[in-house]
Amino acid sequence: MRDVAVVAFTQAPSVRRDLDRNEVEILIPVIHELKQKTGLKNEDVDFVCSGSSDYLAGQAFAFVSGLDAVGAWPPVCESHVEMDGAWALYEAWVKIQMGYAQVALVYGFGKPSMGDLPITMALQLDPYVLTPLWPDAISLAALQARICLEKGVCTERDMAERAVRDRKNAKDNPFAQVKGDFTVDGILKDPFVVSPLRKHDCAPISDGASAVILAAGDRAKELCKRPAWIRGFEHICEPLDLGVRDLTRSRSTEIAADRAGVGKKKIDVAELSAPFTHQEILIERALGLDDGTRINPSGGALAANPLMAVGLSRIGEAASRIWDGSANRAVAHATSGPCLQQNLVCVLEGD
């Protein structure tokens, strides 16, 4: 296996609705800043991979326009996944492992404010049984939360504690959308959005983008003083049918964590992409995190949720803790699909 590291990360501020810019215009300054940080030019990048969703833009092959932010010349080897940018990073990592690239540019972007996101997400469900019913994403998550509460997996107070923690952490993150000092008792007085979920239990809808540079071996050391080396990387998908899996645990995260080697050494920092508070609890348990791990120092998905970029941002935020020396070993998590159907785990280490 080749040594591959995350060497640079940039992101756009997550906002509820960017009225003045389209997806590409949000992405352009992110890519430009990334090139400035590393000093890389287009010809220095061997592979480009992006993550986005044409359903958010409402047109076929909308992802192609994202290449305008990268630059049309010189021609590049390029790929795209209809997934969060974290999965685009996985593809780029594989490309480097295969020897086809030394340096890769990965980005994810989305502008979900253009439509009704909870309903749009129903398009990822079973097209014969579930999608025709058009269950929104919050209602499906509420069903999972209710099961977790009734089976004693967590309490509403446990859920509120995650929201308070993440919003407080986000105060130090200039790119976060929801931040501030709250109390558990205070937010538990809020009305339900869909019982048992309150507003604080749900990640915000965010427009935004993020980008990452991957590099191998000595090239990584040239581009970064303390590269965040990828020591474990795995993603697992569970069945789409909600009735055939245990919604009170994230089995796919457990498997991915085991294969990525999360439990081999102490984890200093964890960045989780769970879009609901009860799911954050399930991911914490699946990863085997304890009190010695600082969870979501950036605020996580509950503070900023740019669809198709939020998972990639978790990897970038985790790598940032390696770069600044506040962590020696970090884990980043990304998810996709209803009720934690697909999960990705990335373990990063400093020298």
Secondary structure as the mmCIF struct_conf table of DSSP 4:
data_model
#
loop_
_struct_conf.conf_type_id
_struct_conf.id
_struct_conf.beg_label_comp_id
_struct_conf.beg_label_asym_id
_struct_conf.beg_label_seq_id
_struct_conf.end_label_comp_id
_struct_conf.end_label_asym_id
_struct_conf.end_label_seq_id
STRN STRN1 VAL A 4 GLN A 11
HELX_LH_PP_P HELX_LH_PP_P1 ALA A 12 SER A 14
STRN STRN2 VAL A 15 VAL A 15
BEND BEND1 ARG A 16 ARG A 16
BEND BEND2 LEU A 19 ASP A 20
HELX_RH_AL_P HELX_RH_AL_P1 GLU A 23 THR A 38
TURN_TY1_P TURN_TY1_P1 GLY A 39 GLY A 39
HELX_RH_3T_P HELX_RH_3T_P1 ASN A 42 ASP A 44
STRN STRN3 PHE A 47 GLY A 51
HELX_RH_AL_P HELX_RH_AL_P2 ASP A 54 ALA A 57
TURN_TY1_P TURN_TY1_P2 GLY A 58 GLY A 58
BEND BEND3 GLN A 59 GLN A 59
TURN_TY1_P TURN_TY1_P3 ALA A 60 PHE A 61
HELX_RH_3T_P HELX_RH_3T_P2 ALA A 62 GLY A 66
HELX_RH_AL_P HELX_RH_AL_P3 LEU A 67 VAL A 70
BEND BEND4 ALA A 72 PRO A 74
STRN STRN4 GLU A 78 VAL A 81
BEND BEND5 GLU A 82 MET A 83
HELX_RH_AL_P HELX_RH_AL_P4 GLY A 85 GLN A 97
TURN_TY1_P TURN_TY1_P4 MET A 98 GLY A 99
BEND BEND6 TYR A 100 TYR A 100
BEND BEND7 GLN A 102 GLN A 102
STRN STRN5 VAL A 103 GLY A 110
HELX_RH_3T_P HELX_RH_3T_P3 PRO A 112 MET A 114
BEND BEND8 GLY A 115 GLY A 115
HELX_RH_AL_P HELX_RH_AL_P5 LEU A 117 THR A 120
HELX_RH_3T_P HELX_RH_3T_P4 MET A 121 GLN A 124
BEND BEND9 LEU A 125 LEU A 125
TURN_TY1_P TURN_TY1_P5 PRO A 127 LEU A 130
HELX_RH_3T_P HELX_RH_3T_P5 THR A 131 LEU A 133
HELX_RH_AL_P HELX_RH_AL_P6 ALA A 137 GLU A 150
TURN_TY1_P TURN_TY1_P6 LYS A 151 GLY A 152
BEND BEND10 VAL A 153 VAL A 153
HELX_RH_AL_P HELX_RH_AL_P7 GLU A 156 ASN A 169
HELX_RH_3T_P HELX_RH_3T_P6 ALA A 170 ASP A 172
TURN_TY1_P TURN_TY1_P7 PRO A 174 PHE A 175
BEND BEND11 GLN A 177 VAL A 178
HELX_RH_AL_P HELX_RH_AL_P8 VAL A 184 ILE A 187
TURN_TY1_P TURN_TY1_P8 LEU A 188 LYS A 189
BEND BEND12 ASP A 190 ASP A 190
HELX_LH_PP_P HELX_LH_PP_P2 PRO A 191 PRO A 191
STRN STRN6 PHE A 192 VAL A 194
TURN_TY1_P TURN_TY1_P9 SER A 195 PRO A 196
STRN STRN7 LEU A 197 ARG A 198
HELX_RH_3T_P HELX_RH_3T_P7 LYS A 199 ASP A 201
STRN STRN8 CYS A 202 CYS A 202
HELX_LH_PP_P HELX_LH_PP_P3 ALA A 203 ILE A 205
STRN STRN9 SER A 206 ASP A 207
STRN STRN10 GLY A 208 ALA A 216
HELX_RH_AL_P HELX_RH_AL_P9 GLY A 217 LEU A 223
BEND BEND13 LYS A 225 ARG A 226
STRN STRN11 ALA A 228 CYS A 237
BEND BEND14 LEU A 240 LEU A 240
HELX_RH_3T_P HELX_RH_3T_P8 LEU A 242 VAL A 244
BEND BEND15 ARG A 245 ARG A 245
TURN_TY1_P TURN_TY1_P10 LEU A 247 THR A 248
BEND BEND16 ARG A 249 ARG A 249
HELX_RH_AL_P HELX_RH_AL_P10 ARG A 251 ALA A 260
TURN_TY1_P TURN_TY1_P11 GLY A 261 GLY A 261
HELX_RH_3T_P HELX_RH_3T_P9 VAL A 262 LYS A 264
BEND BEND17 LYS A 265 LYS A 265
BEND BEND18 ASP A 268 ASP A 268
STRN STRN12 VAL A 269 GLU A 271
BEND BEND19 PRO A 275 PRO A 275
STRN STRN13 PHE A 276 PHE A 276
HELX_RH_AL_P HELX_RH_AL_P11 THR A 277 LEU A 287
TURN_TY1_P TURN_TY1_P12 GLY A 288 GLY A 288
TURN_TY1_P TURN_TY1_P13 ASP A 291 GLY A 292
BEND BEND20 THR A 293 THR A 293
STRN STRN14 ARG A 294 ILE A 295
TURN_TY1_P TURN_TY1_P14 PRO A 297 SER A 298
TURN_TY1_P TURN_TY1_P15 ALA A 301 ALA A 303
STRN STRN15 PRO A 306 PRO A 306
TURN_TY1_P TURN_TY1_P16 LEU A 307 ALA A 309
HELX_RH_AL_P HELX_RH_AL_P12 VAL A 310 TRP A 323
TURN_TY1_P TURN_TY1_P17 ASP A 324 GLY A 325
BEND BEND21 SER A 326 SER A 326
BEND BEND22 ASN A 328 ASN A 328
STRN STRN16 ARG A 329 SER A 336
BEND BEND23 GLY A 337 GLY A 337
TURN_TY1_P TURN_TY1_P18 PRO A 338 CYS A 339
BEND BEND24 LEU A 340 LEU A 340
STRN STRN17 GLN A 342 GLU A 349
#
